[in-house]
Amino acid sequence: MLELLAARGKLSVEELAEEFAVSPATVRRDLDDLADQRLVTRTRGGAVIQSVAYDLPLRYKTVRHRDQKQEIAEYAASMVDPGAVVGLNGGTTTSAVARALATRADLGAPPATAAAPPPALTIVTNALNIASEMVVRPHIKIVMVGGVALPQSYELIGPLAGKVLEEITIGTLFLGVNAISAEAGATAHHEGEAEINRGMAERAERVVVVADGSKVGEVAFARICDIDAVDVLITDAGADADEVARIKDLGIEVVLVP
């Protein structure tokens, strides 16, 4: 329902009931629930999307393509060596990468007898949810990129972030995107997200795009980087085969997980 409202702006109870083959009473209850969470505004006979909701909040996107995202995350985490500096922007797939890294046995906490041991992993991120999940793990060092928080993606954006990025170097950036194509490169829905993600990519020695197959061949509003700035694309077997071939032809390594 949120996806439809985001696309159309306004829908009636009858339209939603027909779309999902449920009763009007069920639709009304769900709309009331979404209104209580301030995700929609109820109108007489329907609802309109909140004006600030350009995209689905992150917590609602986690259920989409869950299995594929988990496979992508596991493969991405396997690419990281102990002691590495890893960049992660916001998103459901990058959040899954962070969890996969945190549970790798060889990146476990150091022995209690070790005196001030170096971190097993350093994570640079502009995502509040990733930082909050990882900061409780003593073997992982968290570096936050500053800025203003976006409620939909939990990402920090704005000029403050650039000051931190100027001072650091990232080994591998796992870049979550809203869309990627051979022609348009990596793109995002929000220009502020695109700007900070582009800055992280410029500071990275290797850029690995992690995106489920539904995003391959698509184009979103704001450009993050051209396709030639991407070193590796990790996606799933459901990605458009012709678009995957075009990306490969440009010299980009493409990994297809099951």
N, C-alpha and C positions, 0 to 999 in steps of 0.2 A: 504493500500500500504506500509506503514511503517512497519507493522508487517511482511509482506511477505519479504520485503527487509532485515529486521533484521534477518530473518530466513535463507534466501538464499544468502544474500550478494550482488547479482547482478541480475537484471531483465531487459528484453527488453520491449519496448513499446507494441509490439505484445503480449507478454506473459501476461502483465498486462491487456491489452484490452480484451483478451480472459477470463482471470480470473474473471473480474468484469462485463463482457458483456457490455462494453461501447466502444465508438469509439476511435481510436488511437489519434485523436485530443484532446479528453477529457483527456486522459492519459498524453499527452504532457503538457497540461496546468497545470494539478495537479503536475506533476514532476517539472515543472518550479517554481511553487509556493513553493514546498518543498525545492527546491534548493535555492530559495531566502531566506528561513529561515535557511539555512545551515544545514538542516537535511539529505539531500542526495547530492550526486555529480552527475551531469548530464554527461552522456557519449553519444557517437554517437549511437543513436537508443535505449537509455534506461537510466538507472541510477544505481549507487552503493551506498550502505549505507555509511554514514560517519564512519570512523574508530573508533571514540569515542562513537558511539551510541550503547552501549551494550543493551540498553533497551529503550522503548518508553518514551519520555519526559512525565512528570506527566500530563501536560495540555491535552495530547491526550488520556490518559488512563481514564480520569474522565468520559467519556461517556460510558464506558463499565460496564455493570451490575449496572447501576446507581440506579435503584429502590431497588435492593437487598442491595447495600451498604448503602443506606439511612435507610432502615429498621434495618440493623445491627447497624448503628450508633445510632439510636434512642434508641434501647434496651441497648446498651453499656452505653450511657449517663445516663440512668435511674438507673444504678448501683452505681452512684457516690453520696456520701453524701456531703452536704455543708461543706466547710472548708478542703476538702480532698486535698492531693497532688497526682496529676495524671501525669503519663508519657505517652508521645505520640511520636512515631517515625514517619518518613516520610511515605507518601503514600496517595492514594486517599481515602481509607476507614478511616484511622486515621484523615485525614483532615475533613471528614464528621462528625466524632465523636467530634472533636473540635468545629465545628459549632453547633452541637446539644447541647453540654454543654453550649456554649455561649448564647443560646436562651432559656435555662431553666428558667422559671419564678422565681423559688425559689433560683436561683443563680444570681438574678438581682443585680443591683448596690445598695449599702447601702444608707440609708437616708442622705440627704445633711447635716443634723445637727450632724451626727456621727463624733466624733473626732478620726481621724486616725483609722478607723475600720479595723479589719483584713480582708484579701482577702476572698471572697466567695469561691475561688478556686485557687490553685496553679498548674500551668502546667509546667512540665519539658519536654523540647523537643529538638531534634537536627534538626528539620525541619524549614527552613527559612520561608516557606509560612505560616505555622501554627503560628509561632511567630509574623509575620507581621500582620496577621488577628486578633490575640487575644490581641496584645499589646495596641490597642486603647480602650479596654474595661477596665475601671478603677477598676472593681470588681475582675479582674483576674490578678494574679501575674504570670509573665512569667520568667522562668529560662532557659536560653539557654545553651546547651552543645556545647562547642567550637569545632573547627576543620576546615577542608578544605571542601568547598562546592562542591557537585556533581550536575551538571546542569540538569541531567535527573530527579532526585527525590527531589532536593532542600535540601538534607540532608547534615549535617556536619559530617565528619568522620575523623579518625586519632587519634594519641596519645594524642592530647590536650584534647580531650573529657574525657579521663580517669581521668584526674586531678579533673575535676568538679564532676564526678560521685563518686569519693572516699569520697567526703565530704557531700553527701546527701543521703536521704532515700526516696523512692517513695512508696506511698501506693498502687495504682493500676496502672499497665502499660498496656495500650491498644497497643498491638503489631501488626502492619501490616506486612504481610509476602508475599513473592512471591509463596510459596507453604508450605503445611503442610501435614504430613502423620504419621501414627502410627509408622512406621519403621524409617523414617529419621528425624522426629521431624519437627521443624520450620526451613525453609531455605529461603535464599535470592539469587538473581542473582549475587550480588557483594560482594566480601569478606570484603571490608571496611564497607559496610552497616551491614553485619552480625556481625562484631566485635563490633561495637558501640551498636547495638541492643542487643547483648548478655550481654554487660556491663550494659545496662539499666535493663535487665531482672534480673540480679544478685542483683541489688540494690532495687528490687521491692518486696513488701510483697505479692502481688498477680499479676499474669501474665494472661492477658486475650487476646487471639489471636482473632483478627477481620479479617475475610477472607470470601469473597464470595465463593459460592460453586464450582466454576471452579478451585479453588486452592487446594481443599481438595483431598488428594490422589496423589498429584503431588510432585515432588522433584526438587528443584533448586540447583544451584552450591555450595553455601556456607552454612554451618550449623550455625544457630543462637543458638539453644538450643535443647536438647532432648525433647521428648514429655512429659516426666515426670516432666519437669520444667514448664509446662503449667497447669494452674488451670482451665481455662474455655476457650472453643472455641465457638465463636458466628459466625454462618454461616447461609446460607439460605437453604430452602427445596430442592434446586437443587443439593446439595452436594451428592456425591456418597454414597449410603446407606450402602454398605458393609464397606467402609472406616470409616464412622461415627461410625458404630458398633464396629470396631476394636479399635478406639480411646476411645470410652466409656468403653470397656472392660479393658482398662488400668487405669481406675479410673478418667478419665478426664470428667468434666461436659461439655456437648455439648448442646448449645441452637440453635434451628432451627427457624429462623424467616420466615414468609410467603414468 
